[in-house]
Amino acid sequence: MSSDAQAQDQTIESQVADLRRRVSDDAAVLQDKNCFLDDGVSGSTLNRPALERLRDAAYVGQFQRLYVHSPDRLARKYAYQVLVVDELQKLGIEIVFLNRAIGVSPEEDLLLQMQGMFAEYERAKIMERSRRGKRHAATRGSVNVLSAAPYGYRYITCREGVGRAAFEIHDAQAAIVRQVFEWVGRDRLSIGEVTRRLTISNATTATGKQWWDRTTVWGMLKIPAYKGSAAFGKTRTGPRRAQLRTQRGRSKAPRRTGSTYDTEVSEQLSIPVPALVSSELFEVVQAQLTENRQRGSESRRGAKYLLQGLLECGQCGYAFYGKPVSRLSAKGKVRNYAYYRCVGTDAYRFGGKRVCDCKQVRTDKLDEAAWNDACELLRHPKLLRKEYERRLAAPRDSNSTVSLKKQIASSKRSVDRLIDAYADGVLDRSEFDPRLQRARERLSKHEEQLHELESESREQSTLREALSCLDSFCATIGTNLEAADWTLRREILRTLINKVMVEPDQIRIVYRINFPLFAKKASKAGKEKVLHFCWRRDVSVTLESVIGRTGSRAGSSRPAIRTLRRRL
């Protein structure tokens, strides 16, 4: 693992080169599938893609020796280091650190533990020194503490600037910045119109593209450096925000353990830089942006999107967003509704070419259909009961658990006997390795089967509990659904629905529900408080409901799928 800065400086490559050199010196063979690199992922967490694959590979006996550059490459925190090392050693993995040999005596283990603690302490100390050093440099007006020069400037290094870094005006880009501020501040144009004019004029972005995104222009108009005062400390790192759905093309395991938050203006430090626009024009633009937001909210005529953040395109995987009807499309009529539109159908986001042709859906129709479907599910929980009973009716062999435990114990004894035979010289390496691998594969297979059986047993216990209180919970909550306002409806749908897949001929609603927890609390509370307990996100049952887009029945043979005939 490494930080983003280390990844950019290519220190990962030097560490890998050292490891490959050590493997070659030991006359060992290293396969590409056994190289585990978390490039640019923070080491302060164990939820790292490559580390997860390494632990899985060790569990199935894919390798017998692990080469690590240093203990802090496993994890930054000492407790995590001990956890990973102990887990690997229990699996019989030999761990080789380049900077020192892992010991077997208490004294050597203590040295390793001290090294891990000092690595964690050094990381905290370096981060604090860096923060204080940057803040002190910002108070002296140094621009090298800023991440980069914004669009319209060129960063001059200390060497080029004769001992002092600075921002130099980029004439071509600065002209575009001034023009954008004039359009918004003087001509009162919207950001959408600004992006269209920039695209028509063939002006290039900072990355050399000739099409402009609204977020790029909006971010440009918010940069205080353009009025001659760059801001340091605009953001801070805090707890990671929860996401409704994983973004397209992103891993489910986050690269960072936290999220970025904006700081108060009073906490920021100002650094003088060459101004591109006047302070008066900058403030006029900020006021115009506020007015544009208010005008945009009013132009939507109160359109509210119950399913915003839950919709996903079944063709391209991009999210859907709510878009109100424009005045041109309304043709002089009052249109008090909007449309859910796939991001992939917006050509301006992808250089003038669409990546998806999925049709848009009216928000009022889909919101109503989803809400009615959720209400029907809660008022008449026959589908839930049927799904619970189907899972409970699945046959289970009560003797399988006992048998698997005996097989696991036997496999562990076989592994121990093989290791003892190799240590005593009864088996040579050519016989020992394949036999040990087969024994570990059998052990891993039996343990996986036992884990599945135990999970099924726990699930059945939960299902029985859910079945006993399902009707009472649904009866209690069903009487309060009619009085739910828009905000409460949105929270209920976000609690019950996992995602809504919009496809060309149908729309699939995938539910996630944990009724036992709801019913326990609902039985203790009065009817007026029952909806308060629906904010939990626990998942135990996933159901699908299919809504036909053209009014035709979208049939399915699976018992957990219900078809609704509605015209969207």
PEKA-V7968 format. One line per field, one symbol per residue. ss: DSSP state (a for helix, b for strand, c for the rest). burial: # if it has 9 or more other ideal C-beta (glycine too) atoms within 8 Angstrom, else .. Layout:
BEGIN
ss = ???
burial = ???
END
This chain:
BEGIN
ss = cccaaaaaccaaaaaaaaaaaaaaaccccccaaaccccccccccccccaaaaaaaaaaacccccbbbbccaaaacccaaaaaaaaaaaaacccbbbbccccccccaaaaaaaaaaaaaaaaaaaaaaaaaaaaaaaaaacccaaacccccccbbbbcccccccccbbbbcaaaaaaaaaaaaaaacccccaaaaaaaaaacccccccccccccaaaaaaaaccaaaacbbbbccbbbbbccccccccccccccccccbbbbbccaaacbbbbccccccaaaaaaaaaaaaaaaaaaaaacccccccccccbbbcccccbbbbbbccaaaacccccccbbbbbaaacaaaaccccccccccbbaaaaaaaaaaaaaaaaaccaaaaaaaaaaacccccaaaaaaaaaaaaaaaaaaaaaaaaaacccccaaaaaaaaaaaaaaaaaaaaaaaaaaaaaaaaaaaaaaaaaaaaaaaaaacccccccaaaaaaaaaaabbbbbbcccbbbbbbbbcaaaaaaaaaaccaaaaaaaaccccccbbbbbbbbcbccccccccccbbbbbcbc
burial = ##...##...##..##.###.##..........#.#.#.####....########.##.##.#.##.###########.######.###.###.####...##....##.###.###.##..#..........##.##...##.##...####.##....#...#.####..##.###.######...#.#.###.###...#.#......###.###.##..##########...........#.............#...#....####.#.###...##.###.##..#.......##.#.###..#######.###.#.#.....#....#.##########.#.#...#.#.#.########.###.###.###.#.##########...#...##..##.##..##.##..##.##....#....##.###.######.##.##..##.##.##.######.##.###.###.##..#...##########.#####..##################.#....##.##.#..###########....#.....##.##.#.#
END
